[in-house]
Amino acid sequence: MLITCDNNMQMGYIYLMPNQTTDEYTLEKSDIGLYYDVNSLSIPRIKWLSMGQSLGQMRLATKTYRDAVDKAFHCEYWNDLDSEGYMMGIELYLTEELFLPLVAHQAFKLYDIRWRNCDFRMLTLDAYHDVLNKNNVIYPLSPEKDAFVIVAIDPLSKIGKIMALISARDDLYPIDYLRKPLFMLANSSRYFSRG
């Protein structure tokens, strides 16, 4: 899964679906190698069927994510959806100081879970305890209810942050793609301080 972080722009993008852009990147082009051995990076896959019980403690919205944006919450930036409402990518505020700990602590994990009497994959995009916070809200991405996002909504600003993707659509969100750690850090402070 390709995740970009431009430290100068303080912006990041998480590509949830593979596309032509994701094929252009390699870890050798990333400043992440200034911090970690790129061969040691991984996105673990863990079978934890009972995790669905934790999801049951969160509110499951009746509106789709697309219908809830700018009504129930606002986006920090814009998250790209396809014509059917499935999330293709997440644009977010992301600095080196935020990104590196997420990589170091393997916040990006892929879980095999059982939820709503179905098998799903859950991709976490933040620390486990923040993802499973019972105050978060689960939004379906489409009326089919075969893919969802977990959204943490700040009570003051009403800004919603995507914490996880829950999907039964391996055709849209291929497991092999989601497990490939393409962590692209650009304009690292360590790179500039070497001079």
N, C-alpha and C positions, 0 to 999 in steps of 0.2 A: 504494500500500500504506500503510495506516494504522499508524503507530508512535507510541505515546503515551509521554511521559516527564513524570512529575510530580516536580519537583525537591524539593518538601517531603516527599513520601512516599518518595522515592528508589526509585520503582517505575516500571516500564515494561511495555508490552504491545505485541506485534507481531501484528497481525491478518493472517494469511496468506490468509484467504478473505474475500471481500467479504460484508457483511451489512447489516442496517438501521442498525447502529451506525456503520459506516464512512461512510454517506451523510450523517450529521449533522455531520461535521467539514469545515472549510475552513482553508486555511493562514492566512487573514486572522484567524482566532481564535487562532493560535498565537504564542507568544513567540519562536519561531524567527526571526521577522522582525526581532527586536532584534539579531540576529547576522548574518543573511544576507539577501540579496535573494531573496524567496520565488519570484520568477520565474526565478531561476537554478538552483533546486533540481531535481535529476533523479535517476533511477535508470537508469543506462545499460544498454542491451542490447548484448551483445558476442557475436559468433560465434567460438567457440574450441573447435572439435571435438576437438582433441587434449588438452584438459583432462582427459578421461576417463582418460588415462594416469596422471595424478597421483592420481586416485581409486583406481586399481588398486594403489597403494602402501599404501592404508589397509586395515584389516581390515573385511571385510563380515560383519556379525553374522548368525547363522542365526535368532536370535529376533527377533520384531518389537519395535519401540520399546515398545509397551504391555507386552509380556511382560518386557522387560528392566528397566523402571522398578522401583526398590526391590529389585532383585536384582543386576544388574550395576553399577548406579549409582543415585544419588538425584537428584531434581530440586531446584533451588534454591527454586522455588516450584512452581506446577502449570501444566502445559501442556495446553491443551484439545484433546481428540481427539473426532472424531465417532464414531458407532456402529460404523463399519468400521475405525477406527484412524487415519484421516487427520487430520493436525494442523491445527486451525483457528486456534490462536493460541498465543503464547509469553508467559508472564509472567516477568519478570526484574528483577533489581536493576539500576536504571538511574538515574544522576544526570546532571545537566547536564554535568558535567565528563567523563563517559564518552560521552554522546550527541553532543555538539557535534563532537568530532574524527571520530566515525564519519560524520557528515553531511559535514563539511569534506573528508574524504579519500575520499568516495564509497565507503565500505565496502559499502553496499547496491548490488549490481549483479546483473543478470540475464544469465546466460551461456547460449548455445545450445551444447550439448556432445554428443559421441557417447561412449556408455559402455555396456558390456555388449551391444554390437551393436544399440543402440537410440538414438534421439534423445531427449534430455532437456533440460529447462531447469534451471539451477542458480542459486538465489537465495542470494547470500552475505549474511551478517548480521554479519560482523566483517571485520577486516583480512585480505586475501588470503592472506598467509603463515601466519596463524593458522588459517584455514579449511582450508588444504591441508597442515597438519601431519600427517606420516605416522603419528603416534601417535593421531590421532583415529579414531573408529569410525563406520562407516556402518550405520545401522539401517533396515531396511524398515519402512514404516508399516503395511503390510498384507501378507497372504500373496500378493497379486497381484504384488508387487515392481514397482509402477509409480510409487511415490513413496517417498522415503527422506529421512532427516535425517543430517547429519554432527554427531556429538557429541564434544566435547572433555571428557574425564573427568579431573578433578583426581586425581592418584595418592594424595594424602593424605586428602582429605575424601570422595572418591568422588562429588563433585557433578558432574553432567553438564550442560554448557552447549551449547545448540543453536547451531551455527555456520553451517549452511546447510540449505536445502531443495533436494532433487533430485526433479524431477517430470516425468512424461510425461502428467500429467492436467491439461491446459489447461482442462478443464471445471470442475475443482475450484479450480484456481489460475490464473485467467485472466491472460494476459500483460498486457493493458491495465491491469488492476487493479494487478499487481505493479510496473508501471513508473511508476505515479502517486505522486509523493512527498508523502504527507500526514504530515509530521513535526510532531507536536503536542507542543510544549514548554509546560508549565504551571508557574507559580510560579518563573519565572526569577530568579536572583539579580540580574541586570541590571535587571529590571523593578522590583524592590524597592529597589534602590540609587539609582534615579532621583529618589526623593522628596526 
